[in-house]
Amino acid sequence: MFAPAFSIPAVERLTETRRLTLRPPEAADARTFRELLTDPANRRFDAGGPAASERLELWRALWARDGLGPWAVALREQPSLGSIGFGGLSRGRICGVPALLLEFHFLSDHWGRGYAAEMSLAALSLAFDSLHAGSVQALLGASNTAARKTLERVGLRLTGSVAEHPGEAASLLYEINAAQYAALPRQQPEATPFGA
């Protein structure tokens, strides 16, 4: 365990954007998470990390411990669908250095509609406007072109690559700092069709 590089004030547990409801994951989100894990389109981009079966419980534990973690994402206009994915911020480490990490995972039926960008912008607002973080990082596989474009559209820039353990494939490291965020236009980026 490490001390955060920033203090975490009380975070609103429920956040809404123009089209999305963002909330801490619940046990009922296990169905969506199982769909993510078995979806061949999503499995192509699974970078590993905690055992997939443990990841949802880890996110729930992050909320309990830190008051912050990836959200369950639902459509505001279709709440009966339940969650369509997960994403947001969590405290972590990159090569042993404390970091505030951005991630997102959506059911493939919902790719290409701008939901990841919309959720990411809410997460960046939380990071910089509420938590006063110095920077936000994201790690992802080089082959995940659509996610790379999403990160770039919301302002993150490729800064290098990281292989946390010998023999593992390197992940691309994206980052945005507070000054870069402050200079961004405050508008929703266009959705990128998957594969574009």
Number of C-alpha atoms within 10 A of each C-alpha: 4 10 8 13 13 14 11 15 12 11 14 12 13 11 17 15 14 11 14 22 19 26 21 24 24 14 9 10 18 15 12 18 24 13 16 22 16 10 14 11 13 16 12 11 16 15 14 9 8 10 9 15 12 10 13 22 15 16 22 19 15 17 19 12 10 16 17 23 27 27 29 28 28 22 20 16 11 11 12 9 11 16 27 24 26 28 24 27 23 22 19 17 13 16 11 9 9 15 21 21 23 24 22 20 21 21 18 16 10 13 19 18 14 18 23 27 24 21 26 22 22 18 24 25 15 18 23 18 13 13 16 15 19 16 19 23 22 23 21 20 18 15 12 16 15 16 23 20 19 22 24 16 17 22 20 23 19 16 12 12 16 16 14 14 9 7 7 11 14 18 18 19 20 22 21 21 17 16 11 13 21 12 9 10 10 10 9 13 14 13 17 18 11 15 11 8
